Amino acid sequence: MDFEIIGEITNVETIATDRAVTNHVDMKGKDKEELDFAVCINNTGYEASLEVGKLYRLIPDDEAASHGYLRVIDESGEDYGYSKSRFLRSSENEARVNSARAANSEK
């Protein structure tokens, strides 16, 4: 197969890095600060796929959320739906840490 160069390559966007492939449609236009993460707090039955205490990247998925699931990029590097009870979302975790700090500062 022959290729012809017809011009300069511009507007290159990375859509995959390392083992985790980002969802180009969902992530387009999002800043890194807007990415959502969760800590695994229960990996029972999924020991090969999830590690307790590890931070996992969440993929936006309204359908999964409507059924009580989070779409997570797990140890396989692929995204799968897991029950949200297995995770503590980063915003929830920050709230608990701030609450604990406040309680300790009052003592």
For each residue, the residues with C-beta under 8 A, 3 or more apart:
1:
2:
3:
4:
5:
6:
7:
8:
9: 12
10:
11:
12: 9
13: 24
14: 17
15: 21 22 24 27
16: 20 21 22
17: 14 20 22
18: 77
19: 77
20: 16 17 57 73 77
21: 15 16 77
22: 15 16 17 26 27
23: 26 27 59 60 79
24: 13 15 27 28
25: 28
26: 22 23 30 59 60
27: 15 22 23 24 30
28: 24 25
29:
30: 26 27 34 35
31: 34
32: 35
33:
34: 30 31
35: 30 32 57 58
36: 57 58 60 89 90
37: 55 56 57 58 89 90
38: 55 56 58 70 72 87 88 89 90
39: 53 54 55 56 87 88 90 93
40: 43 50 51 52 53 54 56 86 87
41: 52 53 86 87 88
42: 52 85 86
43: 40 46 47 49 50 51 52 86
44: 47
45:
46: 43 49 50 74 82 86
47: 43 44 50
48: 75
49: 43 46 74 75 76 80
50: 40 43 46 47 54 56 72 74 75 82 86
51: 40 43 54 75
52: 40 41 42 43
53: 39 40 41
54: 39 40 50 51
55: 37 38 39 90
56: 37 38 39 40 50 72 73 74 87
57: 20 35 36 37 72 73
58: 35 36 37 38 70 71 72 89
59: 23 26 71 72 73 79
60: 23 26 36 71
61: 64 65 69 70 71 81
62: 65 66
63: 66 67
64: 61 67 69 70 71 81
65: 61 62 68 69 70 84
66: 62 63
67: 63 64 81
68: 65 83 84 85
69: 61 64 65 81 82 83 84
70: 38 58 61 64 65 81 82 83 84 86 87 89
71: 58 59 60 61 64 79 80 81
72: 38 50 56 57 58 59 79 80 81 82 87
73: 20 56 57 59 77 78 79
74: 46 49 50 56 77 78 79 80 82
75: 48 49 50 51
76: 49 80
77: 18 19 20 21 73 74
78: 73 74
79: 23 59 71 72 73 74
80: 49 71 72 74 76
81: 61 64 67 69 70 71 72
82: 46 50 69 70 72 74 86 87
83: 68 69 70 86
84: 65 68 69 70 87
85: 42 68
86: 40 41 42 43 46 50 70 82 83
87: 38 39 40 41 56 70 72 82 84
88: 38 39 41 92 93 96
89: 36 37 38 58 70 92 93
90: 36 37 38 39 55 93 94
91: 94 95
92: 88 89 95 96
93: 39 88 89 90 96 97
94: 90 91 97 98
95: 91 92 98 99
96: 88 92 93 99 100
97: 93 94 100 101
98: 94 95 101 102
99: 95 96 102 103
100: 96 97 103 104
101: 97 98 104 105
102: 98 99 105 106
103: 99 100 106 107
104: 100 101 107
105: 101 102
106: 102 103
107: 103 104
